[in-house]
Amino acid sequence: MGSIKSKIESLLFISAKPMTVKQLANLIKSEAKEIQVAGDELIEDYKAKLGGIQVIKEGVKYQMVSAPTNARLIQGFIKDETTGELTRPSLEALTIIAYRGPISKINLDRIRGVNCALILRNLLLRGLIEAKNDKKKGETYYTVSLDFIRFLGINDIKDLPEYERLHQDDTLDKMLKEAEVMAVDN
């Protein structure tokens, strides 16, 4: 059970949104009942620690969140994060989403070469991007929001400079296919 708890904890840590028992079971390749037991144990483990992080459950969804005792501190940080200038990594991710969207997190990670979960969360909080879940593929895809398009002063994302060329560029598609094949082989 410890291994399952560890895997759930890692997935919840990098996820920008709550994860269902079914999602966790599919990713971990375990039974839903085992996920529920391990997830509930994880909640209790975090409660016992009295730390700054908690795992919560709503229905069949689990999420890792900051402790309520730190709410004021977190609100101040988020306000600074959502009103200050975007960091270079955030701008890079936002540019990729604008030109290549809709794009999955895994492909964004592959293009940038790093985990973009926190960047995506920040861009979502700022209202610059939107997340849409593709139930058939079981993946979330990211696109720029209408607020982002309005902020740029354009009417359509296709009005970005060289949008057609960069959106259709197959160099990235080839690179993503190669990365996918390498991931499957490993």
N, C-alpha and C positions, 0 to 999 in steps of 0.2 A: 504493500500500500504506500510505503514511503516514496517509491519511485514515481508512482502516479501522482502523489501530492506535489512532488518536486516539479513534474511536468506541467501540472495545472498552474502552479505558482508562476513558472516561467512564462507560460502563455498569457496568463492574466496580467503579468507585469508589462509585457510588450504590446498588449492589445489596447487600442484606443477606445474601445467600447466594451460593454458587457458581452460575455460569451455564454452560449447556451450549453446545457449538458450534452446535447447532441453534437454540437460543434467540437467540444472538448473530446468526446468519445471518439469521433471520427479522426481527429488529429492524433490522439494518443493511441488509437487502435485498442480501445478497451470498451467494456460494457458500460452502459449508462448508469447502472446501479453502482458499479465501482466508482465511477466519477462522482456521483452524488455523495457517497460515503466519504471519499477522500476530500471532496470539496467542503463538506460540512465539518470534517476534522480540521481542515485548513482554517476555516472561520474561527473555530475554537482555539487553535494554536495562536492565531494573531490576537484574539481577545486576551488570552493569557499573558502575552508579551507586554501588553499596554504600550506598544510602540506608536510610531507615527504613521504606520500603514495598517490598513484593515482589509479583510476580504468580506464582501457582503454578498447576500443572495436575495434576489427578487424573483419569485416564482421558480423558473428553471434556469435563470441566468445568474452567473457569478461575475463579480468585478472587483478589482483591486482599487482601493480608494485611500485618500488621506484620512487620518483620524479626525473625528469631529472636534476634538479639543484644540486642533490646530487650524480650524476653519478661518479665523481672522487672518492669520499669517498667510495661508494659502490664497485667500481672496486678494490680499495686497500684492502677492507675487503674480497672480494671474492678471490682475489689473495692469501691472507693469509690463508683463509679457504680451498682453493683447493691445496695448496702446503704444508701446515703444516701437522703434524701428525693427524691421525684420533682419535677422542674421543672414549672413552669406549662405549658409546651408539651407535656410528656409527659402531664400530667394531662388536658389538653384532648384529646389524641389518644386516650388510654385511655377517656375518656368517650364520644367519638364511636364508638370500636370497641364499647364496651359497649352503647350504644343503637342503633347502626346496623349492627352486625356480622351476618353476615359482610360485610366491606367490603374492596375492593381498595385497594392502595396509591395508585393514581392518583386514586380518588375521595376518599380521605383527604387527599391532597395538595390536591385541588380545594377541599374543604371548609375546610381550614386555610389555604390560600393559600400554602403553602411546601412544600418537599421534606421528607418525613417519614422518609426512609430511616434516619437515625441514631437517631431516636426509636423507630422500630419495632425496630431492632436492640437498643436498650437495654431495651425492654419484653419482647422475646423472651428476652434474657439473664436478666432478673429472673423469668421464668416467669409473667408476668402475662397474656401473650397467646400464641396459637398461630397458626401459619401453615399453611394447607392449599392445596395446588396444585390448580387446576382445569385438568386437561389439555386439555379441550375448548376452553376459552377462552384457555388459555396464560397465565393470571394466577394470582397468589397472593392468597388472601383471608385476612383476619385476624379472629379472634374472641377474646374473653376466655377465659382458661384456667379450669379448675376450681379451681386454687389461688387465683385472683383472686376467684372467687365465694365460696369458703370464707373467704378473708381478710375479705370484707365481712360475713360472718355471715349470708348468705342461702342458700336452698336452690336457687334457680333465678335466672337472669339476669332473668327476667320479674318477679321480686320487687323490682326497682329502682323507686324512686319514678317514677310516671308513665311507666313503660316502654312500655305499649301505645300511648299517645298519641304519644310521641316516636319510637318505632320505626316507626310507621305514618305519621308526618307526611310529606305529599307535597311540602312546600315544598322540602326538600333534594333530593328526587328531581327536581323541576322544574329546580332550579338546576344539578344535575349533568348533566341532559340538555342544557341550554343551553350549559354549558361544553364538553360533548362535541361539540356541533354547531359551536361556535366553533373548537375545536381542529381539526376536520376541514376547516373552511373555510379555516383558515390553513395 
